[in-house]
Amino acid sequence: MKDDEVYLRHILDATRRIEEYLQGVEYQDFMDTHLIQDGVVRLNRDNR
């Protein structure tokens, strides 16, 4: 049970960081900025 809580907390933290990365970023800016894309993809991949 504790492992599940840690895993879910990690997902929540990653989601919050993604929201911070994308705050104020328009779709086209996201598509044009590989640095932001890489950060979002890395955080998503780490949660699998």
N, CA, C and O atoms as a GROMACS GRO file, in nm:
protein
  192
    1MET      N    1   0.083  -0.119   0.000
    1MET     CA    2   0.000   0.000   0.000
    1MET      C    3   0.087   0.126   0.000
    1MET      O    4   0.057   0.222  -0.070
    2LYS      N    5   0.194   0.124   0.077
    2LYS     CA    6   0.283   0.240   0.084
    2LYS      C    7   0.348   0.267  -0.051
    2LYS      O    8   0.364   0.382  -0.090
    3ASP      N    9   0.385   0.161  -0.123
    3ASP     CA   10   0.444   0.178  -0.255
    3ASP      C   11   0.348   0.247  -0.350
    3ASP      O   12   0.389   0.330  -0.431
    4ASP      N   13   0.219   0.211  -0.341
    4ASP     CA   14   0.119   0.275  -0.426
    4ASP      C   15   0.109   0.424  -0.396
    4ASP      O   16   0.097   0.506  -0.487
    5GLU      N   17   0.115   0.458  -0.269
    5GLU     CA   18   0.107   0.599  -0.229
    5GLU      C   19   0.227   0.677  -0.283
    5GLU      O   20   0.211   0.789  -0.332
    6VAL      N   21   0.344   0.620  -0.273
    6VAL     CA   22   0.465   0.685  -0.324
    6VAL      C   23   0.454   0.703  -0.475
    6VAL      O   24   0.487   0.810  -0.527
    7TYR      N   25   0.410   0.600  -0.544
    7TYR     CA   26   0.395   0.605  -0.690
    7TYR      C   27   0.295   0.714  -0.730
    7TYR      O   28   0.322   0.792  -0.821
    8LEU      N   29   0.180   0.718  -0.664
    8LEU     CA   30   0.079   0.819  -0.696
    8LEU      C   31   0.128   0.960  -0.664
    8LEU      O   32   0.097   1.054  -0.736
    9ARG      N   33   0.202   0.974  -0.556
    9ARG     CA   34   0.257   1.106  -0.521
    9ARG      C   35   0.357   1.152  -0.627
    9ARG      O   36   0.361   1.270  -0.662
   10HIS      N   37   0.436   1.059  -0.678
   10HIS     CA   38   0.531   1.091  -0.785
   10HIS      C   39   0.457   1.138  -0.910
   10HIS      O   40   0.498   1.234  -0.975
   11ILE      N   41   0.349   1.070  -0.945
   11ILE     CA   42   0.269   1.110  -1.061
   11ILE      C   43   0.212   1.250  -1.040
   11ILE      O   44   0.216   1.333  -1.130
   12LEU      N   45   0.160   1.276  -0.922
   12LEU     CA   46   0.103   1.408  -0.892
   12LEU      C   47   0.209   1.517  -0.900
   12LEU      O   48   0.184   1.624  -0.956
   13ASP      N   49   0.326   1.492  -0.844
   13ASP     CA   50   0.435   1.589  -0.851
   13ASP      C   51   0.477   1.616  -0.995
   13ASP      O   52   0.499   1.731  -1.033
   14ALA      N   53   0.488   1.511  -1.075
   14ALA     CA   54   0.526   1.527  -1.215
   14ALA      C   55   0.421   1.606  -1.291
   14ALA      O   56   0.454   1.690  -1.375
   15THR      N   57   0.294   1.579  -1.263
   15THR     CA   58   0.186   1.652  -1.329
   15THR      C   59   0.191   1.800  -1.295
   15THR      O   60   0.169   1.885  -1.382
   16ARG      N   61   0.218   1.831  -1.171
   16ARG     CA   62   0.230   1.972  -1.130
   16ARG      C   63   0.347   2.040  -1.201
   16ARG      O   64   0.336   2.156  -1.243
   17ARG      N   65   0.458   1.969  -1.214
   17ARG     CA   66   0.573   2.027  -1.284
   17ARG      C   67   0.541   2.050  -1.431
   17ARG      O   68   0.579   2.153  -1.487
   18ILE      N   69   0.471   1.957  -1.493
   18ILE     CA   70   0.430   1.975  -1.633
   18ILE      C   71   0.341   2.098  -1.645
   18ILE      O   72   0.357   2.177  -1.738
   19GLU      N   73   0.247   2.114  -1.553
   19GLU     CA   74   0.160   2.232  -1.556
   19GLU      C   75   0.243   2.360  -1.546
   19GLU      O   76   0.213   2.458  -1.614
   20GLU      N   77   0.345   2.360  -1.461
   20GLU     CA   78   0.432   2.477  -1.449
   20GLU      C   79   0.506   2.503  -1.580
   20GLU      O   80   0.514   2.617  -1.626
   21TYR      N   81   0.560   2.397  -1.642
   21TYR     CA   82   0.632   2.412  -1.768
   21TYR      C   83   0.543   2.472  -1.876
   21TYR      O   84   0.589   2.550  -1.959
   22LEU      N   85   0.415   2.435  -1.874
   22LEU     CA   86   0.325   2.474  -1.982
   22LEU      C   87   0.243   2.599  -1.952
   22LEU      O   88   0.166   2.644  -2.037
   23GLN      N   89   0.259   2.655  -1.835
   23GLN     CA   90   0.183   2.774  -1.799
   23GLN      C   91   0.215   2.888  -1.895
   23GLN      O   92   0.331   2.928  -1.909
   24GLY      N   93   0.114   2.938  -1.961
   24GLY     CA   94   0.130   3.049  -2.054
   24GLY      C   95   0.187   3.010  -2.190
   24GLY      O   96   0.212   3.097  -2.273
   25VAL      N   97   0.208   2.881  -2.213
   25VAL     CA   98   0.265   2.835  -2.340
   25VAL      C   99   0.152   2.797  -2.434
   25VAL      O  100   0.069   2.712  -2.403
   26GLU      N  101   0.150   2.860  -2.549
   26GLU     CA  102   0.051   2.827  -2.652
   26GLU      C  103   0.094   2.699  -2.724
   26GLU      O  104   0.211   2.661  -2.722
   27TYR      N  105  -0.002   2.635  -2.788
   27TYR     CA  106   0.026   2.508  -2.857
   27TYR      C  107   0.142   2.522  -2.955
   27TYR      O  108   0.233   2.439  -2.955
   28GLN      N  109   0.140   2.624  -3.037
   28GLN     CA  110   0.245   2.639  -3.138
   28GLN      C  111   0.381   2.663  -3.074
   28GLN      O  112   0.483   2.614  -3.123
   29ASP      N  113   0.382   2.739  -2.964
   29ASP     CA  114   0.508   2.760  -2.892
   29ASP      C  115   0.562   2.627  -2.839
   29ASP      O  116   0.682   2.600  -2.844
   30PHE      N  117   0.472   2.544  -2.788
   30PHE     CA  118   0.512   2.412  -2.740
   30PHE      C  119   0.571   2.330  -2.854
   30PHE      O  120   0.675   2.266  -2.839
   31MET      N  121   0.504   2.333  -2.968
   31MET     CA  122   0.550   2.254  -3.083
   31MET      C  123   0.684   2.305  -3.136
   31MET      O  124   0.762   2.228  -3.193
   32ASP      N  125   0.712   2.433  -3.118
   32ASP     CA  126   0.836   2.492  -3.169
   32ASP      C  127   0.952   2.488  -3.068
   32ASP      O  128   1.065   2.519  -3.104
   33THR      N  129   0.924   2.450  -2.944
   33THR     CA  130   1.026   2.456  -2.839
   33THR      C  131   1.059   2.314  -2.791
   33THR      O  132   0.988   2.256  -2.709
   34HIS      N  133   1.168   2.262  -2.842
   34HIS     CA  134   1.206   2.125  -2.810
   34HIS      C  135   1.243   2.108  -2.662
   34HIS      O  136   1.225   2.000  -2.606
   35LEU      N  137   1.294   2.211  -2.601
   35LEU     CA  138   1.332   2.202  -2.460
   35LEU      C  139   1.209   2.172  -2.373
   35LEU      O  140   1.214   2.087  -2.284
   36ILE      N  141   1.100   2.242  -2.398
   36ILE     CA  142   0.977   2.219  -2.322
   36ILE      C  143   0.922   2.080  -2.354
   36ILE      O  144   0.881   2.007  -2.264
   37GLN      N  145   0.920   2.043  -2.481
   37GLN     CA  146   0.872   1.910  -2.521
   37GLN      C  147   0.951   1.802  -2.448
   37GLN      O  148   0.893   1.708  -2.395
   38ASP      N  149   1.082   1.815  -2.448
   38ASP     CA  150   1.167   1.713  -2.386
   38ASP      C  151   1.139   1.700  -2.236
   38ASP      O  152   1.136   1.589  -2.183
   39GLY      N  153   1.118   1.812  -2.169
   39GLY     CA  154   1.088   1.808  -2.026
   39GLY      C  155   0.956   1.739  -1.998
   39GLY      O  156   0.946   1.659  -1.905
   40VAL      N  157   0.854   1.771  -2.076
   40VAL     CA  158   0.723   1.710  -2.058
   40VAL      C  159   0.728   1.560  -2.089
   40VAL      O  160   0.673   1.480  -2.014
   41VAL      N  161   0.794   1.524  -2.197
   41VAL     CA  162   0.804   1.383  -2.234
   41VAL      C  163   0.880   1.305  -2.127
   41VAL      O  164   0.840   1.195  -2.090
   42ARG      N  165   0.988   1.362  -2.076
   42ARG     CA  166   1.067   1.292  -1.974
   42ARG      C  167   0.984   1.267  -1.848
   42ARG      O  168   0.987   1.158  -1.792
   43LEU      N  169   0.910   1.368  -1.805
   43LEU     CA  170   0.828   1.350  -1.685
   43LEU      C  171   0.719   1.247  -1.707
   43LEU      O  172   0.689   1.169  -1.617
   44ASN      N  173   0.661   1.245  -1.826
   44ASN     CA  174   0.559   1.144  -1.856
   44ASN      C  175   0.620   1.004  -1.860
   44ASN      O  176   0.562   0.909  -1.807
   45ARG      N  177   0.735   0.992  -1.920
   45ARG     CA  178   0.800   0.861  -1.935
   45ARG      C  179   0.844   0.806  -1.799
   45ARG      O  180   0.838   0.686  -1.776
   46ASP      N  181   0.888   0.893  -1.710
   46ASP     CA  182   0.933   0.848  -1.579
   46ASP      C  183   0.821   0.788  -1.495
   46ASP      O  184   0.847   0.717  -1.398
   47ASN      N  185   0.696   0.815  -1.532
   47ASN     CA  186   0.582   0.766  -1.455
   47ASN      C  187   0.526   0.636  -1.507
   47ASN      O  188   0.418   0.594  -1.465
   48ARG      N  189   0.594   0.572  -1.597
   48ARG     CA  190   0.542   0.445  -1.650
   48ARG      C  191   0.608   0.329  -1.583
   48ARG      O  192   0.577   0.214  -1.614
   0.00000   0.00000   0.00000
